[in-house]
Amino acid sequence: MHRLRIILLFLTTLVITGCTFVRSEPEPTTTSYSRPAAPATRIPLPAETPAPAGGATSGLNLSPTPAPPVATIAPTPTLAPLSRDQRLQIFQQVWETVRDNYLYEDYNGLDWQAVRAELQPKVEAATTPEEFYAMMRDMIAQLGDDHSRYESPQEVAAQIAEARGQLQYGGIGVSVRTIDEGGLITRVVAGGPADQVGLRPRDLIVAVNGIPFNDPNAFGPAGAIGAVRGIPGTTVRLTIKRGDEPLREVEVMRAVIDIAIFNRVTAERLTGDIGLLTIPSFYVDNADVQARDALTNLLAGAPVRGMIIDVRDNSGGYIHVMRNIIALFHDGGSIGASVGRRDREEQRIPRGRAIPGLTNIPVVVLVSNETASAAEMFAAGMRVLRQATIVGVPSAGNTENLYGYDFSDGSRLLLAEVAYQLPDGTLIEGIGIIPDVLIEAEWWRFPPEEDPQLQAAINLLK
């Protein structure tokens, strides 16, 4: 069976692979091209900060007022024309940055000089900014590490907005995982369009506007997910299968959805006074603050005697956010280091931030093959410092850390420069975090009360 992949309706057209991003503080600008002086974190997903003036606040804006004819509503500027000299300057800067800083000195077997010779004439001849940026993306993709990437100014603007919790899209407020049978709904936003028409997690979308969900040729590059998204105030017709019930059709009116909804850190109390902390992403500027608030509220009711931390859907994020969340459970210490051609950064956990009531209880961390990057570092760190038990299946083994370089046109290079090592020097790149308790199950097919991995974690803590 082919490897299942998760597709969230709130994703922008940019496909973001899970990898740890190291960025400088404050937020990167778009006017310079210099390596960050003090590594702190990564660049891929959202935060719960206020939306821009005139925009929707966190939560839903269910107004049917039509928006521009795009599915993603974000501050993405029109690509500005670039002169030949500007194109060549950016091309040269990007090429030199890779030459001097890339993690692998053999460039993964790629002849980097030959790449320059081949592409420079094409860069000179490019007639549109879209053509130029496509060439730059392809150049970095040739490195073949599944981490490094080049982003156009539009993509950079969308990512910054997403990290700040300011990115929105027109849709129905669900997350969907593509499986052989169709689109499996895994989450439904409370009060959103899908919720209002009665859609529930585990419902299966088998057709969109009468077209089979998995028809490979019917929907274009954006697939069925792109067909579900659309202009707020317009409708989409879905054919739904629920268990053994007959197929039914529902018509859903699209609304403006804030991506931040899908990336909130939550904490809940399970039976037996076991806590469940769910961290969807570390690419949220204030995920550590969210985690502290959620755990503080959880403990306000009564102590917990064990904690389960779910990072199965977490594809990574800011390293400093990850470390700050470990600091809620353990005071100080090292979880290893990020090591490159010339650099070594010890991954130290801050002191003085631990929450009373969490430092001495048993912890289980749930991981999957989609747990990647900073989320893998988190699981490893919790095992090193807190002797956490890891439950699930091996993680992605995707722990090369990226550094960001911003250029004068607003574009950005994210380059793999260091790889994470455990305190004993062991690399987990390409291997992943191996669970202490292996539970091979498609956990996302199950409601929580039947989730085999979650139930195994509960039984361990009991």
Legacy VTK file of the C-alpha trace (Angstrom):
# vtk DataFile Version 3.0
C-alpha trace
ASCII
DATASET POLYDATA
POINTS 462 float
0.000 0.000 0.000
1.406 3.350 -0.918
2.469 5.664 1.865
-0.547 7.615 3.017
-0.152 11.334 3.176
-2.082 13.969 5.063
-3.550 16.936 3.245
-5.062 19.747 5.276
-7.668 21.950 3.712
-6.011 24.938 5.294
-2.728 24.507 3.455
-1.659 27.157 1.018
-0.561 26.150 -2.449
2.976 25.863 -1.118
3.770 22.320 -0.021
5.849 22.467 3.124
8.007 19.478 4.004
8.764 18.770 7.610
12.148 20.111 8.558
13.530 22.178 11.370
14.105 25.819 10.592
16.653 27.955 12.335
15.867 31.638 12.093
17.264 34.730 13.681
15.301 37.036 15.949
13.520 39.305 15.235
11.413 38.175 12.268
13.496 37.902 9.079
13.499 40.945 6.855
13.509 40.934 3.070
16.252 43.471 2.498
19.455 41.614 3.241
21.287 38.442 2.442
23.193 37.367 5.491
23.377 34.233 7.532
21.586 34.441 10.895
24.121 35.141 13.609
22.345 33.333 16.458
20.396 30.194 15.563
17.074 30.017 17.329
14.450 28.193 15.270
12.751 27.043 11.813
10.294 28.389 9.104
7.106 26.593 8.169
3.523 27.132 10.055
1.068 29.411 12.215
0.659 31.481 15.373
-2.197 32.818 17.461
-1.267 36.468 17.174
-3.826 39.118 16.214
-4.846 39.327 12.588
-4.053 42.451 10.590
-6.296 45.470 10.980
-9.528 44.878 9.144
-8.948 41.113 9.037
-10.635 38.347 10.966
-9.501 37.697 14.507
-8.615 34.191 15.606
-11.547 31.881 15.080
-14.025 31.997 12.253
-15.383 34.819 10.183
-18.545 33.301 8.768
-19.519 36.353 6.760
-20.608 35.327 3.248
-19.118 38.480 1.765
-17.365 37.394 -1.452
-13.594 37.579 -1.467
-11.216 37.773 -4.412
-11.385 34.653 -6.599
-8.671 32.745 -4.777
-8.873 29.994 -2.199
-6.141 31.373 0.032
-6.616 34.813 1.545
-3.180 36.091 2.492
-0.954 39.141 2.173
0.881 37.732 -0.863
2.236 40.525 -3.070
2.210 40.468 -6.839
5.577 39.346 -8.143
7.523 42.407 -9.244
9.468 42.382 -12.530
13.193 41.802 -12.169
15.890 43.145 -14.462
18.530 40.854 -15.923
21.107 42.218 -13.478
18.781 41.680 -10.513
18.119 38.103 -11.554
21.814 37.383 -11.963
22.656 38.965 -8.611
20.096 36.864 -6.721
21.116 33.737 -8.638
24.773 34.306 -7.765
24.028 34.986 -4.098
21.906 31.856 -3.774
24.473 29.707 -5.578
27.332 31.004 -3.406
25.312 30.525 -0.211
24.833 26.857 -1.049
28.484 26.485 -2.058
29.749 27.887 1.230
27.220 26.596 3.766
25.441 23.450 2.600
25.591 20.609 5.119
27.073 18.111 2.687
30.410 19.154 1.201
29.866 16.871 -1.815
26.423 18.464 -2.403
24.857 14.992 -2.251
26.910 13.960 -5.263
25.746 16.955 -7.344
28.273 18.895 -9.441
27.431 22.345 -8.086
29.723 24.126 -10.540
27.969 22.403 -13.451
24.595 23.484 -12.093
25.737 27.093 -12.213
27.045 26.788 -15.764
23.810 25.211 -16.949
21.371 27.590 -15.273
23.039 30.994 -15.623
22.134 31.446 -19.322
18.541 30.446 -18.555
18.368 32.944 -15.704
19.610 35.670 -18.042
16.963 34.759 -20.621
13.987 34.488 -18.251
11.108 36.674 -19.420
8.863 36.677 -16.335
9.475 36.620 -12.569
7.431 33.400 -12.381
9.855 31.730 -14.780
12.858 32.940 -12.806
11.519 31.793 -9.441
10.628 28.407 -10.890
14.249 28.020 -12.048
15.531 28.942 -8.596
13.210 26.432 -6.929
14.353 23.726 -9.324
18.016 24.557 -8.698
17.699 24.011 -4.951
15.502 20.955 -5.466
18.412 19.330 -7.316
20.216 19.019 -3.972
17.759 16.235 -3.279
17.676 16.445 0.513
13.888 16.968 0.826
14.597 19.858 3.205
16.278 22.777 1.458
14.057 24.986 -0.670
13.828 28.374 -2.328
10.730 30.545 -1.846
9.401 33.381 -3.980
8.358 36.669 -2.318
4.728 35.500 -2.463
5.536 32.289 -0.653
7.592 34.131 1.955
4.749 36.570 2.665
2.271 33.713 3.026
4.574 31.817 5.391
5.218 34.834 7.608
1.476 35.514 7.783
0.853 31.872 8.636
3.459 31.849 11.415
1.812 34.940 12.907
-1.651 33.412 12.714
-2.746 35.851 10.028
-3.246 33.470 7.112
-6.770 32.595 6.074
-8.431 30.601 3.338
-11.889 30.179 1.870
-13.172 26.735 2.759
-15.409 24.618 4.950
-13.299 24.223 8.111
-12.076 20.626 8.060
-8.810 18.767 7.750
-8.776 15.821 5.371
-6.472 12.867 4.904
-6.423 11.360 1.422
-6.855 7.576 1.529
-7.731 4.959 -1.085
-11.451 5.319 -0.403
-11.573 9.124 -0.670
-10.999 12.042 1.695
-11.229 11.075 5.355
-12.264 14.003 7.551
-10.034 13.994 10.635
-10.952 17.339 12.222
-13.970 19.648 12.057
-13.815 23.251 13.262
-16.486 23.869 15.875
-19.064 26.298 14.519
-17.575 26.224 11.016
-19.420 25.541 7.766
-18.842 21.767 7.874
-19.930 21.589 11.508
-23.093 23.538 10.721
-24.229 20.955 8.161
-23.476 18.050 10.475
-20.169 16.733 9.137
-18.099 14.837 11.698
-14.606 13.383 12.034
-14.349 9.947 10.310
-16.860 10.986 7.636
-15.542 10.114 4.171
-15.777 12.518 1.227
-16.238 10.284 -1.814
-17.082 13.003 -4.357
-16.823 16.788 -4.793
-19.513 18.359 -6.967
-20.321 14.875 -8.246
-16.722 14.060 -9.262
-14.990 11.160 -7.461
-12.601 12.508 -4.827
-9.676 10.396 -6.000
-10.109 11.008 -9.734
-6.491 11.840 -10.697
-7.389 13.898 -13.756
-10.530 15.773 -12.742
-9.354 18.532 -10.411
-6.029 19.807 -11.727
-2.849 20.373 -9.687
-4.704 21.328 -6.489
-6.667 18.078 -6.526
-9.982 17.576 -4.793
-8.810 19.709 -1.864
-8.537 22.694 -4.190
-12.080 22.060 -5.387
-13.405 22.076 -1.824
-11.720 25.418 -1.154
-13.089 28.485 -2.874
-14.561 31.940 -2.564
-16.324 32.579 0.767
-20.068 32.784 0.232
-20.078 30.173 -2.560
-21.106 26.561 -2.045
-19.608 23.145 -2.697
-21.539 19.862 -2.960
-20.018 16.889 -1.168
-20.992 13.237 -1.317
-20.468 11.779 2.151
-20.199 8.219 3.434
-20.571 7.595 7.168
-19.964 4.048 8.320
-22.523 1.663 6.855
-25.087 4.405 6.202
-26.214 5.132 2.613
-24.343 7.843 0.702
-25.723 11.336 1.195
-25.083 14.702 -0.377
-24.554 17.922 1.555
-24.145 21.440 0.271
-21.734 23.557 2.305
-21.286 27.320 2.073
-17.641 28.285 2.231
-16.440 30.859 4.750
-13.202 32.561 5.768
-11.215 30.155 7.934
-8.177 31.099 10.025
-5.391 28.541 9.758
-4.432 29.205 13.393
-7.488 27.194 14.441
-5.822 24.015 13.222
-2.560 24.650 15.044
-3.734 25.339 18.567
-2.060 23.488 21.385
-4.701 21.797 23.536
-4.715 19.962 26.860
-7.477 17.760 28.229
-8.056 15.421 31.134
-8.662 11.765 30.337
-10.166 9.201 32.669
-7.893 8.272 35.548
-6.478 11.805 35.839
-4.220 11.400 32.833
-3.459 14.533 30.851
-3.340 14.662 27.043
-1.334 17.496 25.473
-1.716 17.756 21.695
0.875 19.838 19.812
-0.057 20.043 16.099
2.965 22.141 15.099
6.026 23.870 16.493
5.806 26.369 13.657
3.658 28.678 15.751
5.346 31.703 17.232
3.635 31.271 20.603
3.039 27.507 20.752
5.105 27.412 23.950
2.859 30.056 25.513
-0.207 28.126 24.366
1.195 24.951 25.909
1.911 26.654 29.236
-1.570 28.187 29.372
-3.283 24.919 28.396
-1.343 22.901 30.989
-1.839 25.513 33.717
-5.591 25.465 33.106
-5.581 21.666 33.107
-3.782 21.498 36.458
-6.003 24.173 38.004
-8.758 21.593 38.342
-6.678 18.861 39.950
-3.254 17.253 39.615
-2.599 14.678 36.897
-0.720 11.467 37.580
0.611 11.038 34.068
0.865 12.941 30.794
0.495 11.857 27.168
1.953 14.219 24.567
0.720 13.711 20.999
3.042 14.902 18.217
1.918 12.380 15.588
0.722 15.091 13.194
3.572 17.488 14.005
5.949 18.024 11.081
8.318 20.320 12.947
8.829 23.999 13.548
10.827 26.480 15.535
13.539 24.854 17.654
13.343 27.462 20.416
9.591 26.845 20.750
10.235 23.101 21.008
12.888 23.628 23.688
10.604 25.977 25.627
7.892 23.307 25.777
10.356 20.678 27.030
11.289 23.260 29.694
7.739 23.009 31.081
8.506 19.401 32.028
12.232 19.566 32.896
14.448 22.273 34.312
17.490 22.727 32.089
19.761 20.124 30.532
20.863 19.264 27.007
19.030 17.136 24.453
22.009 16.918 22.084
23.407 19.222 19.439
22.923 20.436 15.867
26.186 19.906 13.976
27.277 21.085 10.530
30.417 21.591 8.443
31.703 24.285 10.771
29.017 24.805 13.395
27.908 23.025 16.522
24.980 24.327 18.572
24.205 22.636 21.854
20.454 22.204 22.239
20.029 23.370 25.811
16.712 23.541 27.622
15.944 26.800 29.462
15.897 26.848 33.249
13.264 28.239 35.584
10.225 27.492 33.422
9.104 24.089 34.678
5.470 23.798 35.800
5.000 22.343 39.312
3.124 19.092 39.053
4.687 18.095 35.717
8.331 17.485 36.576
7.983 14.122 38.347
5.027 12.411 36.675
5.430 9.667 34.022
5.224 10.857 30.412
4.362 9.059 27.166
5.033 10.685 23.777
3.029 9.497 20.744
4.923 9.551 17.423
4.175 8.496 13.843
5.953 8.409 10.505
4.703 11.969 10.021
6.414 13.183 13.200
9.330 15.114 11.744
12.098 17.552 12.441
11.677 19.595 15.628
8.932 17.170 16.690
11.455 14.327 16.501
13.917 16.405 18.503
11.150 16.967 21.049
10.431 13.249 21.401
14.134 12.474 21.652
14.644 15.225 24.212
11.747 14.072 26.368
13.170 10.560 26.344
16.677 11.806 27.225
15.672 14.197 30.008
12.384 12.817 31.313
12.739 9.134 30.474
9.505 9.496 28.500
8.185 6.312 26.921
7.736 6.597 23.152
4.685 4.889 21.647
3.678 4.522 17.990
5.760 3.836 14.881
9.215 5.164 13.926
9.268 8.872 13.149
10.266 10.405 9.808
14.017 10.644 10.379
13.997 14.186 9.041
16.166 16.292 11.333
18.387 18.413 9.141
18.061 21.994 10.367
17.502 24.856 7.941
18.968 28.357 8.009
17.102 31.189 6.318
18.650 33.709 3.913
16.575 36.686 2.774
17.245 38.515 -0.490
16.582 42.024 -1.786
13.526 40.986 -3.841
11.809 39.428 -0.820
12.649 35.850 -1.768
14.258 33.412 0.631
16.543 30.397 0.663
16.065 27.781 3.369
19.222 25.684 3.432
20.078 22.501 5.336
23.259 23.316 7.241
23.265 21.220 10.411
21.885 17.850 11.505
20.608 16.892 14.959
22.601 14.482 17.101
21.616 12.824 20.357
23.861 13.529 23.363
25.896 10.403 22.591
26.521 11.632 19.035
23.984 9.334 17.364
22.288 10.771 14.265
18.604 10.078 13.737
18.484 11.523 10.195
17.117 8.780 7.939
16.392 6.560 10.956
13.887 8.379 13.104
12.881 7.927 16.717
12.312 4.228 17.368
9.372 3.722 19.773
9.763 1.860 23.039
6.318 0.394 22.386
5.610 -0.310 18.714
1.910 -0.050 17.847
1.419 -0.302 14.096
-1.984 1.188 13.385
-3.566 3.822 11.147
-4.474 5.747 14.259
-6.259 8.522 12.399
-8.990 6.076 11.293
-10.134 5.675 14.899
-12.070 7.909 17.284
-9.968 8.740 20.373
-11.672 6.148 22.554
-10.612 3.433 20.079
-7.225 4.840 18.991
-4.850 1.866 19.562
-1.780 4.035 20.182
-3.546 6.399 22.558
-5.103 3.480 24.423
-1.684 1.812 24.728
-0.316 5.041 26.245
-3.191 5.202 28.718
-2.608 1.591 29.751
1.091 2.287 30.324
0.259 5.156 32.657
-2.354 3.142 34.506
LINES 1 463
462 0 1 2 3 4 5 6 7 8 9 10 11 12 13 14 15 16 17 18 19 20 21 22 23 24 25 26 27 28 29 30 31 32 33 34 35 36 37 38 39 40 41 42 43 44 45 46 47 48 49 50 51 52 53 54 55 56 57 58 59 60 61 62 63 64 65 66 67 68 69 70 71 72 73 74 75 76 77 78 79 80 81 82 83 84 85 86 87 88 89 90 91 92 93 94 95 96 97 98 99 100 101 102 103 104 105 106 107 108 109 110 111 112 113 114 115 116 117 118 119 120 121 122 123 124 125 126 127 128 129 130 131 132 133 134 135 136 137 138 139 140 141 142 143 144 145 146 147 148 149 150 151 152 153 154 155 156 157 158 159 160 161 162 163 164 165 166 167 168 169 170 171 172 173 174 175 176 177 178 179 180 181 182 183 184 185 186 187 188 189 190 191 192 193 194 195 196 197 198 199 200 201 202 203 204 205 206 207 208 209 210 211 212 213 214 215 216 217 218 219 220 221 222 223 224 225 226 227 228 229 230 231 232 233 234 235 236 237 238 239 240 241 242 243 244 245 246 247 248 249 250 251 252 253 254 255 256 257 258 259 260 261 262 263 264 265 266 267 268 269 270 271 272 273 274 275 276 277 278 279 280 281 282 283 284 285 286 287 288 289 290 291 292 293 294 295 296 297 298 299 300 301 302 303 304 305 306 307 308 309 310 311 312 313 314 315 316 317 318 319 320 321 322 323 324 325 326 327 328 329 330 331 332 333 334 335 336 337 338 339 340 341 342 343 344 345 346 347 348 349 350 351 352 353 354 355 356 357 358 359 360 361 362 363 364 365 366 367 368 369 370 371 372 373 374 375 376 377 378 379 380 381 382 383 384 385 386 387 388 389 390 391 392 393 394 395 396 397 398 399 400 401 402 403 404 405 406 407 408 409 410 411 412 413 414 415 416 417 418 419 420 421 422 423 424 425 426 427 428 429 430 431 432 433 434 435 436 437 438 439 440 441 442 443 444 445 446 447 448 449 450 451 452 453 454 455 456 457 458 459 460 461
